[in-house]
Amino acid sequence: MEETYIDSLDPEKLLQCPYDKNHQIRACRFPYHLIKCRKNHPDVANKLATCPFNARHQVPRAEISHHISSCDDKSCIEQDVVSQTRNLGQETLAESTWQCPPCDEDWDKDLWEQTSTPFVWGTANYCGNNSPASNIVMEHKSNLASGMRVPKSLPYVLPWKNNGNAQ
């Protein structure tokens, strides 16, 4: 029994194609060959049924009920089903003890309590009241040479600002 099990797992073992008896296919390529050969031989494919336990088993339609009752792969599936039902009875899902951590943040309140002015590029900023130089205006310093200015717009049009006009 163990030899046949090991032999069935051998990827180099040659298997006969159910659609064309002249085809001898390596076990590792057999599923791919079945799909291809099923398309090439639709008349034979209509006469065969696929085993619900192993798609590699192509059996004549008249014999499918006998094959299902005696299929070797059926026992593997049944064992899986039995073990799953046993595990479902034994396993009880633990109640989650996770709790949301307390949140001390209130963004709306923080917004109203904010004393400093927001940063805006190109405008004069005053130092905050905590600064020793609270009465000094901080001017924007430009690294451009005198007579040069920063452009007021981008040198290109952004795709979402194109308004649907094709370029």
Disulfide bonds with the S-S distance in Angstrom:
none
